[in-house]
Every structure is written in C-alpha cells, then in structure tokens.
Amino acid sequence: MVYITRIEHFNAAHKLYNPKWTKEENEAVFGKCANENWHGHNFELHVTLAGSPNPETGFVFDVKKLSIIIKEHVTEKLDHKNLNVEVDFMANKICSIENLVIGIWNQLSPQLPTEIKLHALKLYETPRIYVEYFGEK
C-alpha cells in the first residue's frame, strides 16, 4: 500500500458558538473564539490517499486530478467564507475544526474512484493546532 498526500490551503472565518447557550456560557467555554464578530484562520489541509501504483502510470492517483477535486468540492466552498453562515455542509453544526474535518471528508470521499481509498485528512487551524481524521471505522 502506498500513501500519497496533497496539501491545499484556504482562509476562512468562523466562531465557536452553541446557540442553545447564553452569551456568557459560550464565552466561558469558547473564550475569544466565541467573538460575535468572528475570527479567521489560514487553514492547511492534507489529503492522503492509499492504493497501489497503476502499472501504466506509476501513480496511486493523479495529484493534478486530486487538486481539482479538492478545489471543486472543498476549497471553493470554504475559501474566504464564513464557515458558520456560508458553508452548506456546516449548517446546524458547531463550527469546530473537528466538525469541519468530518464535513470535508464527506465532501471528498464520494468524488474518488472506488479503487482509491481516502486514507486520512489532516487539517491545521494554526501551526500548533490540527486534527486528523481517518473516516468512520
């Protein structure tokens, strides 16, 4: 099994906020991240595929095609957007990085050929905070 990773970037704003809670409860749990005026991040997304190299190309998957899939189904939906307001797959969810990476997985995995496995996503919110997701096991 060979693993290949493509890295893409997007910038987006969000706030951490539970609509069931009061402003004070949200601030107590989420601190500055509950700012009513939002805050932004320069996200870095690592998309890792797993498979066997094609004997005719040597590729697990053409990374140019992977870049197009990521752009069409993820970065165009997220880049320079308000994640809480403008992103359909984040509707009615608390806009944490954990929920975001699951949403991204759900956008990408149906776009890949059946012989290619989406192995993992790693999403950096800051250089010191990231999540990894390997799908539902």
N, CA, C and O atoms as CSV, one atom per row, in Angstrom:
chain,resi,resn,atom,element,x,y,z
A,1,MET,N,N,0.848,-1.173,0.000
A,1,MET,CA,C,0.000,0.000,0.000
A,1,MET,C,C,0.893,1.236,0.000
A,1,MET,O,O,1.842,1.333,0.778
A,2,VAL,N,N,0.576,2.174,-0.882
A,2,VAL,CA,C,1.317,3.430,-0.962
A,2,VAL,C,C,0.369,4.558,-0.557
A,2,VAL,O,O,-0.814,4.545,-0.898
A,3,TYR,N,N,0.905,5.527,0.173
A,3,TYR,CA,C,0.135,6.676,0.622
A,3,TYR,C,C,0.695,7.916,-0.050
A,3,TYR,O,O,1.905,8.142,-0.038
A,4,ILE,N,N,-0.184,8.722,-0.640
A,4,ILE,CA,C,0.242,9.972,-1.262
A,4,ILE,C,C,-0.611,11.099,-0.699
A,4,ILE,O,O,-1.822,10.953,-0.530
A,5,THR,N,N,0.032,12.223,-0.412
A,5,THR,CA,C,-0.653,13.347,0.228
A,5,THR,C,C,-0.540,14.593,-0.621
A,5,THR,O,O,0.532,14.922,-1.128
A,6,ARG,N,N,-1.646,15.275,-0.768
A,6,ARG,CA,C,-1.717,16.573,-1.441
A,6,ARG,C,C,-2.068,17.593,-0.371
A,6,ARG,O,O,-2.945,17.350,0.457
A,7,ILE,N,N,-1.384,18.743,-0.383
A,7,ILE,CA,C,-1.634,19.808,0.591
A,7,ILE,C,C,-2.270,20.988,-0.132
A,7,ILE,O,O,-1.783,21.439,-1.169
A,8,GLU,N,N,-3.357,21.474,0.431
A,8,GLU,CA,C,-4.047,22.651,-0.100
A,8,GLU,C,C,-4.278,23.627,1.046
A,8,GLU,O,O,-4.201,23.261,2.219
A,9,HIS,N,N,-4.561,24.869,0.685
A,9,HIS,CA,C,-4.769,25.928,1.679
A,9,HIS,C,C,-6.100,26.619,1.427
A,9,HIS,O,O,-6.579,26.685,0.295
A,10,PHE,N,N,-6.687,27.132,2.502
A,10,PHE,CA,C,-7.830,28.026,2.373
A,10,PHE,C,C,-7.885,28.916,3.607
A,10,PHE,O,O,-7.379,28.561,4.672
A,11,ASN,N,N,-8.495,30.054,3.446
A,11,ASN,CA,C,-8.662,31.013,4.530
A,11,ASN,C,C,-10.156,31.130,4.810
A,11,ASN,O,O,-10.955,31.218,3.878
A,12,ALA,N,N,-10.532,31.133,6.062
A,12,ALA,CA,C,-11.946,31.216,6.403
A,12,ALA,C,C,-12.127,31.784,7.807
A,12,ALA,O,O,-11.231,31.740,8.650
A,13,ALA,N,N,-13.328,32.317,8.015
A,13,ALA,CA,C,-13.697,32.854,9.327
A,13,ALA,C,C,-14.764,31.966,9.951
A,13,ALA,O,O,-15.518,31.284,9.257
A,14,HIS,N,N,-14.807,31.992,11.259
A,14,HIS,CA,C,-15.849,31.269,11.990
A,14,HIS,C,C,-15.903,31.780,13.414
A,14,HIS,O,O,-15.098,32.614,13.829
A,15,LYS,N,N,-16.860,31.266,14.143
A,15,LYS,CA,C,-16.866,31.453,15.593
A,15,LYS,C,C,-17.358,30.158,16.206
A,15,LYS,O,O,-18.148,29.428,15.606
A,16,LEU,N,N,-16.892,29.890,17.377
A,16,LEU,CA,C,-17.367,28.748,18.142
A,16,LEU,C,C,-18.497,29.254,19.017
A,16,LEU,O,O,-18.322,30.154,19.837
A,17,TYR,N,N,-19.656,28.653,18.822
A,17,TYR,CA,C,-20.840,29.166,19.485
A,17,TYR,C,C,-21.904,28.086,19.502
A,17,TYR,O,O,-22.208,27.498,18.464
A,18,ASN,N,N,-22.469,27.820,20.660
A,18,ASN,CA,C,-23.580,26.882,20.777
A,18,ASN,C,C,-24.852,27.714,20.954
A,18,ASN,O,O,-25.011,28.389,21.971
A,19,PRO,N,N,-25.764,27.670,19.965
A,19,PRO,CA,C,-26.964,28.519,20.040
A,19,PRO,C,C,-27.898,28.170,21.201
A,19,PRO,O,O,-28.790,28.955,21.521
A,20,LYS,N,N,-27.714,27.029,21.826
A,20,LYS,CA,C,-28.539,26.631,22.976
A,20,LYS,C,C,-28.085,27.313,24.267
A,20,LYS,O,O,-28.790,27.298,25.276
A,21,TRP,N,N,-26.895,27.908,24.212
A,21,TRP,CA,C,-26.319,28.505,25.410
A,21,TRP,C,C,-26.458,30.022,25.389
A,21,TRP,O,O,-26.708,30.628,24.347
A,22,THR,N,N,-26.289,30.614,26.558
A,22,THR,CA,C,-26.262,32.071,26.657
A,22,THR,C,C,-24.910,32.582,26.157
A,22,THR,O,O,-23.960,31.819,25.981
A,23,LYS,N,N,-24.855,33.870,25.938
A,23,LYS,CA,C,-23.593,34.502,25.535
A,23,LYS,C,C,-22.510,34.226,26.586
A,23,LYS,O,O,-21.361,33.947,26.245
A,24,GLU,N,N,-22.882,34.305,27.834
A,24,GLU,CA,C,-21.920,34.087,28.923
A,24,GLU,C,C,-21.411,32.643,28.941
A,24,GLU,O,O,-20.222,32.404,29.148
A,25,GLU,N,N,-22.313,31.683,28.724
A,25,GLU,CA,C,-21.896,30.275,28.679
A,25,GLU,C,C,-20.945,30.025,27.508
A,25,GLU,O,O,-19.939,29.331,27.655
A,26,ASN,N,N,-21.269,30.593,26.347
A,26,ASN,CA,C,-20.401,30.438,25.191
A,26,ASN,C,C,-19.028,31.040,25.452
A,26,ASN,O,O,-18.011,30.430,25.121
A,27,GLU,N,N,-18.989,32.217,26.036
A,27,GLU,CA,C,-17.707,32.859,26.331
A,27,GLU,C,C,-16.913,32.067,27.364
A,27,GLU,O,O,-15.687,31.996,27.279
A,28,ALA,N,N,-17.603,31.468,28.343
A,28,ALA,CA,C,-16.919,30.674,29.359
A,28,ALA,C,C,-16.265,29.439,28.745
A,28,ALA,O,O,-15.161,29.064,29.143
A,29,VAL,N,N,-16.927,28.806,27.787
A,29,VAL,CA,C,-16.401,27.585,27.180
A,29,VAL,C,C,-15.432,27.891,26.040
A,29,VAL,O,O,-14.352,27.303,25.971
A,30,PHE,N,N,-15.809,28.809,25.142
A,30,PHE,CA,C,-15.048,29.035,23.912
A,30,PHE,C,C,-14.126,30.255,23.968
A,30,PHE,O,O,-13.306,30.441,23.069
A,31,GLY,N,N,-14.244,31.083,24.996
A,31,GLY,CA,C,-13.370,32.246,25.131
A,31,GLY,C,C,-13.443,33.174,23.929
A,31,GLY,O,O,-14.525,33.456,23.413
A,32,LYS,N,N,-12.278,33.649,23.486
A,32,LYS,CA,C,-12.201,34.587,22.357
A,32,LYS,C,C,-12.784,33.995,21.077
A,32,LYS,O,O,-13.211,34.735,20.191
A,33,CYS,N,N,-12.804,32.689,20.977
A,33,CYS,CA,C,-13.316,32.039,19.762
A,33,CYS,C,C,-14.827,32.190,19.615
A,33,CYS,O,O,-15.375,31.876,18.558
A,34,ALA,N,N,-15.514,32.669,20.663
A,34,ALA,CA,C,-16.946,32.929,20.591
A,34,ALA,C,C,-17.231,34.379,20.193
A,34,ALA,O,O,-18.379,34.820,20.252
A,35,ASN,N,N,-16.216,35.108,19.797
A,35,ASN,CA,C,-16.343,36.511,19.409
A,35,ASN,C,C,-17.502,36.702,18.430
A,35,ASN,O,O,-17.549,36.051,17.386
A,36,GLU,N,N,-18.426,37.584,18.765
A,36,GLU,CA,C,-19.593,37.828,17.913
A,36,GLU,C,C,-19.204,38.319,16.521
A,36,GLU,O,O,-19.975,38.161,15.574
A,37,ASN,N,N,-18.033,38.905,16.388
A,37,ASN,CA,C,-17.572,39.432,15.108
A,37,ASN,C,C,-16.651,38.473,14.362
A,37,ASN,O,O,-15.969,38.869,13.418
A,38,TRP,N,N,-16.634,37.197,14.794
A,38,TRP,CA,C,-15.904,36.140,14.110
A,38,TRP,C,C,-14.390,36.275,14.290
A,38,TRP,O,O,-13.912,37.251,14.868
A,39,HIS,N,N,-13.666,35.316,13.807
A,39,HIS,CA,C,-12.210,35.350,13.727
A,39,HIS,C,C,-11.814,34.409,12.599
A,39,HIS,O,O,-12.603,33.556,12.195
A,40,GLY,N,N,-10.605,34.558,12.090
A,40,GLY,CA,C,-10.218,33.778,10.923
A,40,GLY,C,C,-8.947,32.978,11.113
A,40,GLY,O,O,-8.168,33.197,12.042
A,41,HIS,N,N,-8.767,32.028,10.183
A,41,HIS,CA,C,-7.585,31.172,10.177
A,41,HIS,C,C,-7.104,30.972,8.737
A,41,HIS,O,O,-7.872,31.071,7.781
A,42,ASN,N,N,-5.831,30.694,8.623
A,42,ASN,CA,C,-5.227,30.242,7.373
A,42,ASN,C,C,-5.081,28.729,7.510
A,42,ASN,O,O,-4.102,28.238,8.073
A,43,PHE,N,N,-6.052,28.004,6.995
A,43,PHE,CA,C,-6.092,26.552,7.149
A,43,PHE,C,C,-5.160,25.872,6.154
A,43,PHE,O,O,-4.967,26.349,5.036
A,44,GLU,N,N,-4.589,24.752,6.578
A,44,GLU,CA,C,-3.795,23.897,5.695
A,44,GLU,C,C,-4.404,22.499,5.762
A,44,GLU,O,O,-4.523,21.907,6.835
A,45,LEU,N,N,-4.785,21.986,4.596
A,45,LEU,CA,C,-5.454,20.697,4.505
A,45,LEU,C,C,-4.548,19.683,3.825
A,45,LEU,O,O,-4.090,19.908,2.705
A,46,HIS,N,N,-4.286,18.566,4.500
A,46,HIS,CA,C,-3.513,17.454,3.944
A,46,HIS,C,C,-4.490,16.333,3.616
A,46,HIS,O,O,-5.185,15.826,4.496
A,47,VAL,N,N,-4.537,15.956,2.355
A,47,VAL,CA,C,-5.428,14.888,1.892
A,47,VAL,C,C,-4.556,13.705,1.501
A,47,VAL,O,O,-3.755,13.807,0.572
A,48,THR,N,N,-4.703,12.587,2.197
A,48,THR,CA,C,-3.879,11.403,1.948
A,48,THR,C,C,-4.725,10.284,1.369
A,48,THR,O,O,-5.744,9.888,1.936
A,49,LEU,N,N,-4.279,9.785,0.225
A,49,LEU,CA,C,-4.918,8.663,-0.450
A,49,LEU,C,C,-4.059,7.426,-0.276
A,49,LEU,O,O,-2.848,7.522,-0.081
A,50,ALA,N,N,-4.693,6.258,-0.347
A,50,ALA,CA,C,-3.974,4.987,-0.231
A,50,ALA,C,C,-4.356,4.112,-1.416
A,50,ALA,O,O,-5.513,4.075,-1.833
A,51,GLY,N,N,-3.370,3.413,-1.947
A,51,GLY,CA,C,-3.634,2.494,-3.043
A,51,GLY,C,C,-2.356,1.896,-3.568
A,51,GLY,O,O,-1.278,2.081,-3.002
A,52,SER,N,N,-2.493,1.186,-4.646
A,52,SER,CA,C,-1.335,0.596,-5.328
A,52,SER,C,C,-1.041,1.401,-6.576
A,52,SER,O,O,-1.970,1.840,-7.254
A,53,PRO,N,N,0.224,1.606,-6.894
A,53,PRO,CA,C,0.546,2.350,-8.111
A,53,PRO,C,C,0.004,1.646,-9.359
A,53,PRO,O,O,0.122,0.430,-9.508
A,54,ASN,N,N,-0.579,2.427,-10.230
A,54,ASN,CA,C,-1.053,1.930,-11.516
A,54,ASN,C,C,0.154,1.499,-12.334
A,54,ASN,O,O,1.092,2.285,-12.461
A,55,PRO,N,N,0.183,0.297,-12.894
A,55,PRO,CA,C,1.357,-0.166,-13.637
A,55,PRO,C,C,1.645,0.663,-14.890
A,55,PRO,O,O,2.781,0.688,-15.362
A,56,GLU,N,N,0.638,1.339,-15.430
A,56,GLU,CA,C,0.854,2.132,-16.644
A,56,GLU,C,C,1.325,3.545,-16.367
A,56,GLU,O,O,1.995,4.143,-17.209
A,57,THR,N,N,0.985,4.104,-15.190
A,57,THR,CA,C,1.381,5.485,-14.876
A,57,THR,C,C,2.362,5.575,-13.719
A,57,THR,O,O,3.118,6.540,-13.613
A,58,GLY,N,N,2.349,4.572,-12.851
A,58,GLY,CA,C,3.149,4.634,-11.632
A,58,GLY,C,C,2.471,5.419,-10.525
A,58,GLY,O,O,3.014,5.526,-9.426
A,59,PHE,N,N,1.282,5.977,-10.795
A,59,PHE,CA,C,0.562,6.798,-9.818
A,59,PHE,C,C,-0.418,5.954,-9.011
A,59,PHE,O,O,-1.038,5.030,-9.537
A,60,VAL,N,N,-0.550,6.280,-7.734
A,60,VAL,CA,C,-1.695,5.809,-6.960
A,60,VAL,C,C,-2.928,6.539,-7.488
A,60,VAL,O,O,-3.973,5.933,-7.723
A,61,PHE,N,N,-2.783,7.848,-7.670
A,61,PHE,CA,C,-3.825,8.698,-8.242
A,61,PHE,C,C,-3.147,9.949,-8.760
A,61,PHE,O,O,-2.196,10.432,-8.145
A,62,ASP,N,N,-3.607,10.478,-9.860
A,62,ASP,CA,C,-3.027,11.691,-10.453
A,62,ASP,C,C,-3.273,12.866,-9.503
A,62,ASP,O,O,-4.420,13.252,-9.276
A,63,VAL,N,N,-2.205,13.429,-8.955
A,63,VAL,CA,C,-2.354,14.505,-7.969
A,63,VAL,C,C,-2.910,15.783,-8.590
A,63,VAL,O,O,-3.481,16.606,-7.874
A,64,LYS,N,N,-2.761,15.970,-9.888
A,64,LYS,CA,C,-3.406,17.121,-10.534
A,64,LYS,C,C,-4.921,16.952,-10.492
A,64,LYS,O,O,-5.646,17.910,-10.223
A,65,LYS,N,N,-5.399,15.742,-10.755
A,65,LYS,CA,C,-6.835,15.476,-10.658
A,65,LYS,C,C,-7.316,15.617,-9.216
A,65,LYS,O,O,-8.407,16.132,-8.969
A,66,LEU,N,N,-6.506,15.161,-8.271
A,66,LEU,CA,C,-6.857,15.296,-6.868
A,66,LEU,C,C,-6.983,16.767,-6.490
A,66,LEU,O,O,-7.905,17.143,-5.766
A,67,SER,N,N,-6.073,17.595,-6.968
A,67,SER,CA,C,-6.130,19.023,-6.694
A,67,SER,C,C,-7.425,19.637,-7.222
A,67,SER,O,O,-8.037,20.471,-6.554
A,68,ILE,N,N,-7.839,19.227,-8.413
A,68,ILE,CA,C,-9.093,19.732,-8.995
A,68,ILE,C,C,-10.291,19.302,-8.151
A,68,ILE,O,O,-11.196,20.099,-7.905
A,69,ILE,N,N,-10.299,18.054,-7.712
A,69,ILE,CA,C,-11.393,17.557,-6.873
A,69,ILE,C,C,-11.458,18.338,-5.562
A,69,ILE,O,O,-12.538,18.740,-5.128
A,70,ILE,N,N,-10.304,18.550,-4.932
A,70,ILE,CA,C,-10.265,19.303,-3.674
A,70,ILE,C,C,-10.759,20.726,-3.907
A,70,ILE,O,O,-11.540,21.257,-3.117
A,71,LYS,N,N,-10.303,21.337,-4.990
A,71,LYS,CA,C,-10.714,22.717,-5.280
A,71,LYS,C,C,-12.216,22.799,-5.491
A,71,LYS,O,O,-12.875,23.655,-4.900
A,72,GLU,N,N,-12.775,21.916,-6.330
A,72,GLU,CA,C,-14.201,21.979,-6.657
A,72,GLU,C,C,-15.102,21.662,-5.467
A,72,GLU,O,O,-16.155,22.279,-5.310
A,73,HIS,N,N,-14.706,20.718,-4.637
A,73,HIS,CA,C,-15.604,20.218,-3.598
A,73,HIS,C,C,-15.275,20.704,-2.186
A,73,HIS,O,O,-16.049,20.494,-1.252
A,74,VAL,N,N,-14.116,21.358,-2.041
A,74,VAL,CA,C,-13.750,21.831,-0.706
A,74,VAL,C,C,-13.340,23.297,-0.730
A,74,VAL,O,O,-14.046,24.143,-0.181
A,75,THR,N,N,-12.209,23.609,-1.357
A,75,THR,CA,C,-11.673,24.962,-1.184
A,75,THR,C,C,-12.569,26.037,-1.784
A,75,THR,O,O,-12.659,27.133,-1.230
A,76,GLU,N,N,-13.237,25.755,-2.909
A,76,GLU,CA,C,-14.149,26.768,-3.452
A,76,GLU,C,C,-15.328,27.019,-2.520
A,76,GLU,O,O,-15.887,28.115,-2.509
A,77,LYS,N,N,-15.707,26.014,-1.742
A,77,LYS,CA,C,-16.805,26.171,-0.793
A,77,LYS,C,C,-16.368,26.858,0.498
A,77,LYS,O,O,-17.187,27.458,1.193
A,78,LEU,N,N,-15.064,26.769,0.821
A,78,LEU,CA,C,-14.582,27.250,2.107
A,78,LEU,C,C,-13.734,28.515,2.044
A,78,LEU,O,O,-13.764,29.319,2.976
A,79,ASP,N,N,-12.988,28.706,0.976
A,79,ASP,CA,C,-12.001,29.791,0.922
A,79,ASP,C,C,-12.672,31.163,0.970
A,79,ASP,O,O,-13.569,31.469,0.186
A,80,HIS,N,N,-12.210,31.971,1.909
A,80,HIS,CA,C,-12.707,33.324,2.135
A,80,HIS,C,C,-14.210,33.343,2.430
A,80,HIS,O,O,-14.936,34.236,1.993
A,81,LYS,N,N,-14.649,32.344,3.173
A,81,LYS,CA,C,-16.054,32.233,3.558
A,81,LYS,C,C,-16.178,32.297,5.074
A,81,LYS,O,O,-15.217,32.092,5.816
A,82,ASN,N,N,-17.397,32.590,5.501
A,82,ASN,CA,C,-17.756,32.474,6.908
A,82,ASN,C,C,-18.302,31.059,7.071
A,82,ASN,O,O,-19.389,30.758,6.577
A,83,LEU,N,N,-17.579,30.205,7.745
A,83,LEU,CA,C,-17.939,28.794,7.858
A,83,LEU,C,C,-19.290,28.587,8.540
A,83,LEU,O,O,-20.012,27.646,8.209
A,84,ASN,N,N,-19.635,29.450,9.481
A,84,ASN,CA,C,-20.898,29.311,10.198
A,84,ASN,C,C,-22.100,29.683,9.330
A,84,ASN,O,O,-23.194,29.154,9.529
A,85,VAL,N,N,-21.907,30.584,8.374
A,85,VAL,CA,C,-23.026,31.174,7.647
A,85,VAL,C,C,-23.100,30.725,6.190
A,85,VAL,O,O,-24.193,30.512,5.666
A,86,GLU,N,N,-21.947,30.578,5.528
A,86,GLU,CA,C,-21.937,30.402,4.081
A,86,GLU,C,C,-21.665,28.981,3.582
A,86,GLU,O,O,-21.712,28.740,2.376
A,87,VAL,N,N,-21.385,28.051,4.469
A,87,VAL,CA,C,-20.972,26.712,4.040
A,87,VAL,C,C,-22.093,25.723,4.337
A,87,VAL,O,O,-22.412,25.451,5.495
A,88,ASP,N,N,-22.688,25.187,3.263
A,88,ASP,CA,C,-23.856,24.324,3.409
A,88,ASP,C,C,-23.594,23.107,4.280
A,88,ASP,O,O,-24.450,22.736,5.083
A,89,PHE,N,N,-22.439,22.480,4.144
A,89,PHE,CA,C,-22.212,21.258,4.912
A,89,PHE,C,C,-21.841,21.512,6.377
A,89,PHE,O,O,-21.629,20.566,7.135
A,90,MET,N,N,-21.764,22.779,6.772
A,90,MET,CA,C,-21.542,23.106,8.185
A,90,MET,C,C,-22.808,23.645,8.850
A,90,MET,O,O,-22.789,24.002,10.028
A,91,ALA,N,N,-23.907,23.705,8.095
A,91,ALA,CA,C,-25.163,24.226,8.641
A,91,ALA,C,C,-25.602,23.404,9.853
A,91,ALA,O,O,-25.549,22.174,9.843
A,92,ASN,N,N,-26.033,24.106,10.884
A,92,ASN,CA,C,-26.556,23.494,12.114
A,92,ASN,C,C,-25.522,22.665,12.869
A,92,ASN,O,O,-25.875,21.750,13.613
A,93,LYS,N,N,-24.249,22.988,12.676
A,93,LYS,CA,C,-23.176,22.307,13.415
A,93,LYS,C,C,-22.349,23.364,14.158
A,93,LYS,O,O,-22.209,24.493,13.688
A,94,ILE,N,N,-21.822,22.999,15.286
A,94,ILE,CA,C,-20.854,23.872,15.941
A,94,ILE,C,C,-19.604,23.846,15.065
A,94,ILE,O,O,-19.118,22.778,14.693
A,95,CYS,N,N,-19.102,25.003,14.749
A,95,CYS,CA,C,-18.074,25.124,13.718
A,95,CYS,C,C,-16.661,24.903,14.281
A,95,CYS,O,O,-15.780,25.753,14.151
A,96,SER,N,N,-16.477,23.748,14.902
A,96,SER,CA,C,-15.157,23.370,15.410
A,96,SER,C,C,-14.331,22.774,14.281
A,96,SER,O,O,-14.871,22.366,13.253
A,97,ILE,N,N,-13.033,22.725,14.477
A,97,ILE,CA,C,-12.154,22.098,13.486
A,97,ILE,C,C,-12.470,20.604,13.361
A,97,ILE,O,O,-12.313,20.019,12.289
A,98,GLU,N,N,-12.915,19.992,14.462
A,98,GLU,CA,C,-13.287,18.575,14.431
A,98,GLU,C,C,-14.487,18.340,13.513
A,98,GLU,O,O,-14.469,17.421,12.694
A,99,ASN,N,N,-15.526,19.162,13.643
A,99,ASN,CA,C,-16.688,19.023,12.766
A,99,ASN,C,C,-16.350,19.397,11.329
A,99,ASN,O,O,-16.876,18.803,10.388
A,100,LEU,N,N,-15.478,20.375,11.162
A,100,LEU,CA,C,-15.085,20.795,9.815
A,100,LEU,C,C,-14.368,19.679,9.075
A,100,LEU,O,O,-14.654,19.450,7.900
A,101,VAL,N,N,-13.449,18.979,9.718
A,101,VAL,CA,C,-12.700,17.917,9.026
A,101,VAL,C,C,-13.632,16.765,8.631
A,101,VAL,O,O,-13.439,16.149,7.582
A,102,ILE,N,N,-14.632,16.470,9.453
A,102,ILE,CA,C,-15.609,15.432,9.090
A,102,ILE,C,C,-16.416,15.888,7.875
A,102,ILE,O,O,-16.667,15.102,6.961
A,103,GLY,N,N,-16.818,17.154,7.869
A,103,GLY,CA,C,-17.547,17.691,6.727
A,103,GLY,C,C,-16.735,17.646,5.449
A,103,GLY,O,O,-17.269,17.326,4.387
A,104,ILE,N,N,-15.449,17.962,5.537
A,104,ILE,CA,C,-14.570,17.906,4.368
A,104,ILE,C,C,-14.456,16.470,3.870
A,104,ILE,O,O,-14.528,16.225,2.666
A,105,TRP,N,N,-14.279,15.524,4.781
A,105,TRP,CA,C,-14.219,14.108,4.398
A,105,TRP,C,C,-15.461,13.717,3.601
A,105,TRP,O,O,-15.370,13.065,2.561
A,106,ASN,N,N,-16.620,14.127,4.108
A,106,ASN,CA,C,-17.875,13.778,3.456
A,106,ASN,C,C,-18.028,14.434,2.084
A,106,ASN,O,O,-18.765,13.932,1.236
A,107,GLN,N,N,-17.347,15.535,1.865
A,107,GLN,CA,C,-17.352,16.182,0.551
A,107,GLN,C,C,-16.416,15.469,-0.421
A,107,GLN,O,O,-16.724,15.349,-1.607
A,108,LEU,N,N,-15.272,14.995,0.078
A,108,LEU,CA,C,-14.251,14.405,-0.797
A,108,LEU,C,C,-14.459,12.934,-1.121
A,108,LEU,O,O,-14.312,12.531,-2.275
A,109,SER,N,N,-14.796,12.135,-0.131
A,109,SER,CA,C,-14.775,10.689,-0.350
A,109,SER,C,C,-15.682,10.224,-1.488
A,109,SER,O,O,-15.286,9.307,-2.206
A,110,PRO,N,N,-16.871,10.790,-1.704
A,110,PRO,CA,C,-17.691,10.306,-2.831
A,110,PRO,C,C,-17.136,10.680,-4.205
A,110,PRO,O,O,-17.581,10.140,-5.218
A,111,GLN,N,N,-16.177,11.589,-4.248
A,111,GLN,CA,C,-15.635,12.067,-5.522
A,111,GLN,C,C,-14.494,11.197,-6.050
A,111,GLN,O,O,-14.062,11.368,-7.190
A,112,LEU,N,N,-14.014,10.286,-5.247
A,112,LEU,CA,C,-12.858,9.476,-5.631
A,112,LEU,C,C,-13.302,8.156,-6.249
A,112,LEU,O,O,-14.345,7.617,-5.879
A,113,PRO,N,N,-12.515,7.632,-7.191
A,113,PRO,CA,C,-12.838,6.324,-7.764
A,113,PRO,C,C,-12.855,5.253,-6.675
A,113,PRO,O,O,-12.158,5.370,-5.668
A,114,THR,N,N,-13.649,4.218,-6.883
A,114,THR,CA,C,-13.817,3.188,-5.855
A,114,THR,C,C,-12.519,2.458,-5.522
A,114,THR,O,O,-12.368,1.959,-4.406
A,115,GLU,N,N,-11.581,2.385,-6.461
A,115,GLU,CA,C,-10.327,1.678,-6.184
A,115,GLU,C,C,-9.333,2.514,-5.370
A,115,GLU,O,O,-8.290,2.012,-4.950
A,116,ILE,N,N,-9.663,3.791,-5.149
A,116,ILE,CA,C,-8.793,4.680,-4.373
A,116,ILE,C,C,-9.431,4.901,-3.011
A,116,ILE,O,O,-10.622,5.197,-2.913
A,117,LYS,N,N,-8.633,4.758,-1.962
A,117,LYS,CA,C,-9.137,4.936,-0.601
A,117,LYS,C,C,-8.678,6.289,-0.064
A,117,LYS,O,O,-7.491,6.613,-0.089
A,118,LEU,N,N,-9.645,7.073,0.421
A,118,LEU,CA,C,-9.299,8.273,1.171
A,118,LEU,C,C,-8.835,7.785,2.537
A,118,LEU,O,O,-9.637,7.336,3.356
A,119,HIS,N,N,-7.533,7.878,2.767
A,119,HIS,CA,C,-6.938,7.300,3.974
A,119,HIS,C,C,-7.063,8.230,5.176
A,119,HIS,O,O,-7.453,7.801,6.262
A,120,ALA,N,N,-6.728,9.516,4.978
A,120,ALA,CA,C,-6.705,10.433,6.117
A,120,ALA,C,C,-6.795,11.872,5.651
A,120,ALA,O,O,-6.403,12.220,4.537
A,121,LEU,N,N,-7.324,12.693,6.540
A,121,LEU,CA,C,-7.262,14.139,6.390
A,121,LEU,C,C,-6.560,14.688,7.617
A,121,LEU,O,O,-6.798,14.242,8.739
A,122,LYS,N,N,-5.704,15.649,7.391
A,122,LYS,CA,C,-5.088,16.398,8.488
A,122,LYS,C,C,-5.397,17.856,8.194
A,122,LYS,O,O,-5.072,18.363,7.120
A,123,LEU,N,N,-6.024,18.529,9.148
A,123,LEU,CA,C,-6.415,19.917,8.959
A,123,LEU,C,C,-5.782,20.772,10.040
A,123,LEU,O,O,-6.070,20.624,11.228
A,124,TYR,N,N,-4.902,21.682,9.594
A,124,TYR,CA,C,-4.251,22.624,10.503
A,124,TYR,C,C,-5.087,23.889,10.587
A,124,TYR,O,O,-5.386,24.518,9.572
A,125,GLU,N,N,-5.460,24.256,11.807
A,125,GLU,CA,C,-6.139,25.525,12.045
A,125,GLU,C,C,-5.099,26.611,12.316
A,125,GLU,O,O,-5.249,27.753,11.883
A,126,THR,N,N,-4.061,26.241,13.028
A,126,THR,CA,C,-2.905,27.099,13.295
A,126,THR,C,C,-1.677,26.200,13.183
A,126,THR,O,O,-1.820,24.980,13.101
A,127,PRO,N,N,-0.483,26.767,13.177
A,127,PRO,CA,C,0.702,25.890,13.140
A,127,PRO,C,C,0.804,24.939,14.325
A,127,PRO,O,O,1.533,23.949,14.260
A,128,ARG,N,N,0.076,25.230,15.421
A,128,ARG,CA,C,0.168,24.394,16.615
A,128,ARG,C,C,-1.105,23.603,16.917
A,128,ARG,O,O,-1.141,22.845,17.886
A,129,ILE,N,N,-2.147,23.769,16.103
A,129,ILE,CA,C,-3.404,23.047,16.341
A,129,ILE,C,C,-3.852,22.394,15.040
A,129,ILE,O,O,-4.060,23.065,14.030
A,130,TYR,N,N,-3.998,21.077,15.085
A,130,TYR,CA,C,-4.530,20.371,13.933
A,130,TYR,C,C,-5.305,19.156,14.400
A,130,TYR,O,O,-5.156,18.685,15.528
A,131,VAL,N,N,-6.149,18.658,13.484
A,131,VAL,CA,C,-6.875,17.406,13.720
A,131,VAL,C,C,-6.542,16.436,12.610
A,131,VAL,O,O,-6.196,16.836,11.498
A,132,GLU,N,N,-6.651,15.151,12.923
A,132,GLU,CA,C,-6.531,14.105,11.913
A,132,GLU,C,C,-7.820,13.312,11.926
A,132,GLU,O,O,-8.408,13.078,12.982
A,133,TYR,N,N,-8.256,12.899,10.741
A,133,TYR,CA,C,-9.484,12.120,10.632
A,133,TYR,C,C,-9.256,10.998,9.633
A,133,TYR,O,O,-8.713,11.206,8.548
A,134,PHE,N,N,-9.684,9.807,10.022
A,134,PHE,CA,C,-9.490,8.611,9.197
A,134,PHE,C,C,-10.824,7.995,8.780
A,134,PHE,O,O,-10.873,6.827,8.396
A,135,GLY,N,N,-11.897,8.766,8.852
A,135,GLY,CA,C,-13.208,8.264,8.484
A,135,GLY,C,C,-13.810,7.448,9.602
A,135,GLY,O,O,-13.177,7.204,10.629
A,136,GLU,N,N,-15.032,7.034,9.389
A,136,GLU,CA,C,-15.717,6.197,10.371
A,136,GLU,C,C,-15.142,4.791,10.292
A,136,GLU,O,O,-15.046,4.214,9.208
A,137,LYS,N,N,-14.770,4.256,11.406
A,137,LYS,CA,C,-14.189,2.901,11.443
A,137,LYS,C,C,-15.153,1.949,12.093
A,137,LYS,O,O,-14.856,0.762,12.221
